[in-house]
Amino acid sequence: MISPDWAAPWFEPYRDVAAPVLARLAAGQPVHRALGHERFEPAGPLAVGYEQHVAATGRVPTRDNAHDLFNGLVWLRHPGFKAALNRAHLAAPPAPPGRRGPLRDALTLLDESGLLLVAPPALRAALRERDWTTLFVTRRELWQQAQALVVGHALLEKLLAPRRNLCARVLFVDSLEAPTLAAGLTPADLPPLPVLGIPGWWPLNEVADFYGDDRVFRPKRLASTASTGGLVC
């Protein structure tokens, strides 16, 4: 179904949970069954919304495609985080008809395009300011103290074909294994990060000129609000 490069930094954390899943897919099993856990069920009409269904039944509707496969792999790798996202959706304040509200918008960004980042204060400050030179060039050595994990399943799917403008929305955490969600989280709390700019993640970024493309590495004053698709920084 898919052939990820499991040596890539964004896929490597999922290598162990993915191996038996891909073997079952190769044997012809549908995605929900290949994921190997009763949590997953075939997608179909729902009597309530998706988040409500997951909370009420503990089961995740799963289509037979790469997008939902990566969603399942994130559930297998980080079930506590995915469950916390679901609970936060249900606890979010009501929004006007046709809108999700800032908290649910932020949760959707994390679910689709999220990246958990443990990083020193200087890197956090530079990322919030979109100070790409400080973040990636003059303080590049600080990335040796950082840890990053892609948790957005749509972003993982897009990274099957890496390109420079693929962008994550970053949740700063103290631990990749025990991330916390702030009650008042908004999209503005999730700075955009072009993932292939992370040192060690892409050979081309070893040259400083890589960061000179301001269509991707936009100054903060020129950056527009990113969509939930997470493709524009």
PyMOL commands that set and color helices and strands:
alter all, ss='L'
color gray80, all
select helices_A, chain A and resi 12-26+31-34+50-57+66-77+79-91+102-113+121-128+132-138+140-145+153-158+187-189+195-197+203-206+208-212+220-222
alter helices_A, ss='H'
color red, helices_A
select strands_A, chain A and resi 40-42+60-62+114-118+147-150+167-172+192-194
alter strands_A, ss='S'
color yellow, strands_A
deselect
rebuild
show_as cartoon
